[in-house]
Every structure is written in structure tokens, then in C-alpha cells.
């Protein structure tokens, strides 16, 4: 019998982790960005498991910046959020969505889930690694390559500071026992 579990900010967290590259890396920050509005369903079924998650692009919030010459200010955080909205074209495509098409999970719930990620209106195959953390808690991690979705990674200082093309996505959720 299939059991559907709703997930979202009340059952876990969803963060993006960026890194920097280029000659001016000392100036920039490696960012941890929280998605504050997202929702989905994890379906547990002996015949096949499923995940369907939608995030609101406009809900990105910079929660941490590592490195850099100076700490991130509130102004920096707002500027990053504004740039992300432009780069991700949130006015035209306000959501991103992941829908699982297959899962290879062990008895402990760990393994991989493969599906389709749609970002900026572009759909690509995407794989998440699922790690059980105990007591009904799970971590899903994956890497999104921006250019595969038609996104030009952010640059500054005439290209001397660049956001790396690969962005790590990490979700942690608790499912009821």
C-alpha cells in the first residue's frame, strides 16, 4: 500500500551551496542559500517510491557566506537575491520542479533517485543520492550544472570572479514513522 508524505519547510530544509572560482576568488563568498518556500510529496510504495518537489525561485535567502575579504552585509544578501532572481528568470518561470521517475533504494532507504528537474523551463535528467540519517530523517543531495539549463553563472570584476557552474543541492526531511 502506498503512503504519501507531504514535505516542505515544516518537515525539513532545502539549501543550495555555491562555490567561486577565478582570479578574484578571495573577494567573493561560497554561499549557502536556503529555499524558504517549497513543497512536495514523498511516496513510499513497495511497487516503487516517488518524490515530487516544487520550489519557489523567489524564496531564496542567503544564510551564510564563507570566505571573502569582508563578511556578507544585508546589502550584499539583497544584491545576491536580486541577481539570482534575474539569472534564474523568476518573473517568467517562478518555480522549479523535480519529479522522480525511478528509485534504487536499499532496505534502509539509502540509494539513488532519478527523475526530471525542470528549471527555467528546461527539463533535464537529474539524480539524487539518498542517505538515511536515522529516526525517519533522510538527506538527498545532487549537483545542478547551471549551463545545462541555459543559465550563465554569475561573474563580477570583468570575469575575474565567477560562480562555479556546479551548484550543490541538499535537502533534509523527516518522514513520519
Phi and psi in degrees as GROMACS dihedral restraints (atoms count N, CA, C in turn):
[ dihedral_restraints ]
;  ai    aj    ak    al  type     phi  dphi    fc
    3     4     5     6     1   -78.0    20    10
    4     5     6     7     1   140.7    20    10
    6     7     8     9     1  -125.8    20    10
    7     8     9    10     1   123.5    20    10
    9    10    11    12     1  -100.6    20    10
   10    11    12    13     1   129.3    20    10
   12    13    14    15     1  -115.0    20    10
   13    14    15    16     1   119.4    20    10
   15    16    17    18     1   -70.3    20    10
   16    17    18    19     1   140.7    20    10
   18    19    20    21     1  -130.5    20    10
   19    20    21    22     1   156.9    20    10
   21    22    23    24     1   171.2    20    10
   22    23    24    25     1  -167.0    20    10
   24    25    26    27     1   -58.2    20    10
   25    26    27    28     1   -23.9    20    10
   27    28    29    30     1   -80.0    20    10
   28    29    30    31     1   -12.5    20    10
   30    31    32    33     1  -116.2    20    10
   31    32    33    34     1    -1.9    20    10
   33    34    35    36     1   177.1    20    10
   34    35    36    37     1  -160.6    20    10
   36    37    38    39     1  -136.8    20    10
   37    38    39    40     1   156.1    20    10
   39    40    41    42     1  -138.0    20    10
   40    41    42    43     1   117.8    20    10
   42    43    44    45     1  -129.9    20    10
   43    44    45    46     1   154.5    20    10
   45    46    47    48     1  -114.6    20    10
   46    47    48    49     1   139.2    20    10
   48    49    50    51     1  -122.6    20    10
   49    50    51    52     1   122.4    20    10
   51    52    53    54     1  -109.8    20    10
   52    53    54    55     1   155.2    20    10
   54    55    56    57     1  -128.1    20    10
   55    56    57    58     1   164.1    20    10
   57    58    59    60     1  -114.9    20    10
   58    59    60    61     1   158.6    20    10
   60    61    62    63     1  -148.7    20    10
   61    62    63    64     1   172.7    20    10
   63    64    65    66     1   105.2    20    10
   64    65    66    67     1   176.4    20    10
   66    67    68    69     1   -66.7    20    10
   67    68    69    70     1   -26.9    20    10
   69    70    71    72     1  -104.2    20    10
   70    71    72    73     1    32.3    20    10
   72    73    74    75     1   -60.0    20    10
   73    74    75    76     1   -27.9    20    10
   75    76    77    78     1   -64.4    20    10
   76    77    78    79     1   -23.2    20    10
   78    79    80    81     1   -80.3    20    10
   79    80    81    82     1   -38.4    20    10
   81    82    83    84     1   -84.6    20    10
   82    83    84    85     1  -176.1    20    10
   84    85    86    87     1  -129.0    20    10
   85    86    87    88     1   144.7    20    10
   87    88    89    90     1   -81.4    20    10
   88    89    90    91     1   126.1    20    10
   90    91    92    93     1  -106.6    20    10
   91    92    93    94     1   145.3    20    10
   93    94    95    96     1  -112.7    20    10
   94    95    96    97     1   118.6    20    10
   96    97    98    99     1  -118.8    20    10
   97    98    99   100     1   123.8    20    10
   99   100   101   102     1   -92.8    20    10
  100   101   102   103     1   138.0    20    10
  102   103   104   105     1   -90.8    20    10
  103   104   105   106     1   113.7    20    10
  105   106   107   108     1   -89.8    20    10
  106   107   108   109     1   -19.5    20    10
  108   109   110   111     1  -126.9    20    10
  109   110   111   112     1   110.3    20    10
  111   112   113   114     1  -155.1    20    10
  112   113   114   115     1   157.9    20    10
  114   115   116   117     1  -154.2    20    10
  115   116   117   118     1   159.9    20    10
  117   118   119   120     1  -178.5    20    10
  118   119   120   121     1  -171.0    20    10
  120   121   122   123     1  -141.1    20    10
  121   122   123   124     1   135.7    20    10
  123   124   125   126     1  -109.1    20    10
  124   125   126   127     1   122.5    20    10
  126   127   128   129     1  -106.9    20    10
  127   128   129   130     1   125.0    20    10
  129   130   131   132     1  -106.3    20    10
  130   131   132   133     1   121.1    20    10
  132   133   134   135     1  -150.0    20    10
  133   134   135   136     1   130.5    20    10
  135   136   137   138     1   -55.7    20    10
  136   137   138   139     1   -27.9    20    10
  138   139   140   141     1   -81.7    20    10
  139   140   141   142     1   -12.5    20    10
  141   142   143   144     1   155.1    20    10
  142   143   144   145     1   137.9    20    10
  144   145   146   147     1   -94.9    20    10
  145   146   147   148     1   160.1    20    10
  147   148   149   150     1  -145.0    20    10
  148   149   150   151     1   152.2    20    10
  150   151   152   153     1  -135.9    20    10
  151   152   153   154     1   135.3    20    10
  153   154   155   156     1  -140.6    20    10
  154   155   156   157     1   111.9    20    10
  156   157   158   159     1  -129.8    20    10
  157   158   159   160     1   136.1    20    10
  159   160   161   162     1  -121.9    20    10
  160   161   162   163     1   133.0    20    10
  162   163   164   165     1  -117.2    20    10
  163   164   165   166     1   149.2    20    10
  165   166   167   168     1   -93.9    20    10
  166   167   168   169     1   115.0    20    10
  168   169   170   171     1   -58.3    20    10
  169   170   171   172     1   -35.9    20    10
  171   172   173   174     1   -72.3    20    10
  172   173   174   175     1     0.6    20    10
  174   175   176   177     1  -102.3    20    10
  175   176   177   178     1    17.1    20    10
  177   178   179   180     1   -74.8    20    10
  178   179   180   181     1   133.1    20    10
  180   181   182   183     1  -133.3    20    10
  181   182   183   184     1   124.0    20    10
  183   184   185   186     1   -73.4    20    10
  184   185   186   187     1   118.6    20    10
  186   187   188   189     1  -105.5    20    10
  187   188   189   190     1   -18.3    20    10
  189   190   191   192     1  -159.2    20    10
  190   191   192   193     1   143.8    20    10
  192   193   194   195     1  -132.0    20    10
  193   194   195   196     1   115.7    20    10
  195   196   197   198     1   -97.2    20    10
  196   197   198   199     1   145.2    20    10
  198   199   200   201     1    82.8    20    10
  199   200   201   202     1  -161.5    20    10
  201   202   203   204     1    88.0    20    10
  202   203   204   205     1   158.7    20    10
  204   205   206   207     1   -72.4    20    10
  205   206   207   208     1   -35.4    20    10
  207   208   209   210     1  -136.1    20    10
  208   209   210   211     1   157.7    20    10
  210   211   212   213     1   -64.4    20    10
  211   212   213   214     1   156.1    20    10
  213   214   215   216     1   -67.0    20    10
  214   215   216   217     1   134.6    20    10
  216   217   218   219     1   -97.4    20    10
  217   218   219   220     1   169.2    20    10
  219   220   221   222     1   -60.3    20    10
  220   221   222   223     1   -36.6    20    10
  222   223   224   225     1   -62.4    20    10
  223   224   225   226     1   -43.8    20    10
  225   226   227   228     1   -59.4    20    10
  226   227   228   229     1   -45.4    20    10
  228   229   230   231     1   -60.9    20    10
  229   230   231   232     1   -42.7    20    10
  231   232   233   234     1   -65.6    20    10
  232   233   234   235     1   -40.0    20    10
  234   235   236   237     1   -64.8    20    10
  235   236   237   238     1   -41.4    20    10
  237   238   239   240     1   -62.6    20    10
  238   239   240   241     1   -43.3    20    10
  240   241   242   243     1   -63.1    20    10
  241   242   243   244     1   -42.4    20    10
  243   244   245   246     1   -63.7    20    10
  244   245   246   247     1   -44.7    20    10
  246   247   248   249     1   -62.5    20    10
  247   248   249   250     1   -41.8    20    10
  249   250   251   252     1   -62.2    20    10
  250   251   252   253     1   -42.0    20    10
  252   253   254   255     1   -60.9    20    10
  253   254   255   256     1   -40.2    20    10
  255   256   257   258     1   -68.3    20    10
  256   257   258   259     1   -49.5    20    10
  258   259   260   261     1   -61.8    20    10
  259   260   261   262     1   -38.9    20    10
  261   262   263   264     1   -87.5    20    10
  262   263   264   265     1     0.1    20    10
  264   265   266   267     1    52.7    20    10
  265   266   267   268     1    49.8    20    10
  267   268   269   270     1   -66.5    20    10
  268   269   270   271     1   -19.9    20    10
  270   271   272   273     1   -73.0    20    10
  271   272   273   274     1   -31.4    20    10
  273   274   275   276     1   -89.7    20    10
  274   275   276   277     1   -39.7    20    10
  276   277   278   279     1  -129.7    20    10
  277   278   279   280     1    86.5    20    10
  279   280   281   282     1   -73.9    20    10
  280   281   282   283     1    -8.6    20    10
  282   283   284   285     1  -131.3    20    10
  283   284   285   286     1   158.8    20    10
  285   286   287   288     1  -123.7    20    10
  286   287   288   289     1   152.5    20    10
  288   289   290   291     1  -143.0    20    10
  289   290   291   292     1   139.5    20    10
  291   292   293   294     1  -118.7    20    10
  292   293   294   295     1   128.5    20    10
  294   295   296   297     1  -128.1    20    10
  295   296   297   298     1   120.5    20    10
  297   298   299   300     1   -71.5    20    10
  298   299   300   301     1   142.4    20    10
  300   301   302   303     1  -115.3    20    10
  301   302   303   304     1   -20.7    20    10
  303   304   305   306     1  -158.2    20    10
  304   305   306   307     1   158.3    20    10
  306   307   308   309     1  -142.4    20    10
  307   308   309   310     1   138.9    20    10
  309   310   311   312     1  -122.7    20    10
  310   311   312   313     1    94.1    20    10
  312   313   314   315     1  -120.1    20    10
  313   314   315   316     1   143.3    20    10
  315   316   317   318     1   -82.3    20    10
  316   317   318   319     1  -179.7    20    10
  318   319   320   321     1   -61.0    20    10
  319   320   321   322     1   -28.6    20    10
  321   322   323   324     1   -84.3    20    10
  322   323   324   325     1    -2.4    20    10
  324   325   326   327     1    92.5    20    10
  325   326   327   328     1    -4.3    20    10
  327   328   329   330     1   -84.6    20    10
  328   329   330   331     1   153.5    20    10
  330   331   332   333     1   149.7    20    10
  331   332   333   334     1  -141.4    20    10
  333   334   335   336     1  -131.3    20    10
  334   335   336   337     1   149.6    20    10
  336   337   338   339     1  -126.3    20    10
  337   338   339   340     1   128.8    20    10
  339   340   341   342     1  -113.8    20    10
  340   341   342   343     1   142.8    20    10
  342   343   344   345     1  -166.1    20    10
  343   344   345   346     1  -157.2    20    10
  345   346   347   348     1  -116.9    20    10
  346   347   348   349     1   126.5    20    10
  348   349   350   351     1  -104.3    20    10
  349   350   351   352     1   127.4    20    10
  351   352   353   354     1  -114.7    20    10
  352   353   354   355     1   121.0    20    10
  354   355   356   357     1  -140.4    20    10
  355   356   357   358     1   128.7    20    10
  357   358   359   360     1    58.5    20    10
  358   359   360   361     1    29.6    20    10
  360   361   362   363     1    79.6    20    10
  361   362   363   364     1     4.6    20    10
  363   364   365   366     1  -108.4    20    10
  364   365   366   367     1   130.8    20    10
  366   367   368   369     1  -109.1    20    10
  367   368   369   370     1   134.4    20    10
  369   370   371   372     1  -140.7    20    10
  370   371   372   373     1   152.2    20    10
  372   373   374   375     1   -63.1    20    10
  373   374   375   376     1   143.7    20    10
  375   376   377   378     1  -147.5    20    10
  376   377   378   379     1   140.1    20    10
  378   379   380   381     1  -119.5    20    10
  379   380   381   382     1   135.8    20    10
  381   382   383   384     1  -113.8    20    10
  382   383   384   385     1   140.4    20    10
  384   385   386   387     1   -96.0    20    10
  385   386   387   388     1   126.7    20    10
  387   388   389   390     1  -104.2    20    10
  388   389   390   391     1   127.5    20    10
  390   391   392   393     1  -122.6    20    10
  391   392   393   394     1   122.5    20    10
  393   394   395   396     1   -73.7    20    10
  394   395   396   397     1   136.2    20    10
  396   397   398   399     1  -109.5    20    10
  397   398   399   400     1    -2.0    20    10
  399   400   401   402     1    96.9    20    10
  400   401   402   403     1   154.2    20    10
  402   403   404   405     1    53.8    20    10
  403   404   405   406     1    41.5    20    10
  405   406   407   408     1    78.0    20    10
  406   407   408   409     1     7.5    20    10
  408   409   410   411     1  -101.0    20    10
  409   410   411   412     1   136.9    20    10
  411   412   413   414     1  -134.9    20    10
  412   413   414   415     1   149.7    20    10
  414   415   416   417     1  -117.3    20    10
  415   416   417   418     1   132.9    20    10
  417   418   419   420     1  -115.9    20    10
  418   419   420   421     1   128.3    20    10
  420   421   422   423     1  -129.8    20    10
  421   422   423   424     1   149.0    20    10
  423   424   425   426     1  -160.9    20    10
  424   425   426   427     1   172.0    20    10
  426   427   428   429     1  -123.9    20    10
  427   428   429   430     1   129.7    20    10
  429   430   431   432     1  -105.6    20    10
  430   431   432   433     1   123.5    20    10
  432   433   434   435     1   -93.4    20    10
  433   434   435   436     1   111.2    20    10
  435   436   437   438     1   -55.4    20    10
  436   437   438   439     1   -45.2    20    10
  438   439   440   441     1   -63.6    20    10
  439   440   441   442     1   -23.8    20    10
  441   442   443   444     1   -66.7    20    10
  442   443   444   445     1   -18.4    20    10
  444   445   446   447     1  -108.7    20    10
  445   446   447   448     1    15.6    20    10
  447   448   449   450     1    75.9    20    10
  448   449   450   451     1    19.6    20    10
  450   451   452   453     1   -98.1    20    10
  451   452   453   454     1   128.3    20    10
  453   454   455   456     1   -90.3    20    10
  454   455   456   457     1   116.0    20    10
  456   457   458   459     1   -57.4    20    10
  457   458   459   460     1   143.7    20    10
  459   460   461   462     1   -56.7    20    10
  460   461   462   463     1   138.9    20    10
  462   463   464   465     1  -133.7    20    10
  463   464   465   466     1   155.6    20    10
  465   466   467   468     1  -145.3    20    10
  466   467   468   469     1   169.2    20    10
  468   469   470   471     1    52.9    20    10
  469   470   471   472     1    50.5    20    10
  471   472   473   474     1    55.0    20    10
  472   473   474   475     1    36.1    20    10
  474   475   476   477     1    88.2    20    10
  475   476   477   478     1    -1.5    20    10
  477   478   479   480     1   -71.7    20    10
  478   479   480   481     1   -22.7    20    10
  480   481   482   483     1  -118.8    20    10
  481   482   483   484     1   125.6    20    10
  483   484   485   486     1  -133.8    20    10
  484   485   486   487     1   145.8    20    10
  486   487   488   489     1   -81.5    20    10
  487   488   489   490     1   129.7    20    10
  489   490   491   492     1   -60.0    20    10
  490   491   492   493     1   147.1    20    10
  492   493   494   495     1   -62.9    20    10
  493   494   495   496     1   -34.7    20    10
  495   496   497   498     1   -86.6    20    10
  496   497   498   499     1   128.2    20    10
  498   499   500   501     1  -118.5    20    10
  499   500   501   502     1   128.8    20    10
  501   502   503   504     1   -85.4    20    10
  502   503   504   505     1   133.7    20    10
  504   505   506   507     1  -111.8    20    10
  505   506   507   508     1   131.1    20    10
  507   508   509   510     1  -138.2    20    10
  508   509   510   511     1   124.4    20    10
  510   511   512   513     1  -121.5    20    10
  511   512   513   514     1   140.2    20    10
  513   514   515   516     1  -125.3    20    10
  514   515   516   517     1   129.4    20    10
  516   517   518   519     1  -136.0    20    10
  517   518   519   520     1   153.5    20    10
  519   520   521   522     1  -112.8    20    10
  520   521   522   523     1   124.8    20    10
  522   523   524   525     1  -101.8    20    10
  523   524   525   526     1   142.0    20    10
  525   526   527   528     1   -64.7    20    10
  526   527   528   529     1   144.7    20    10
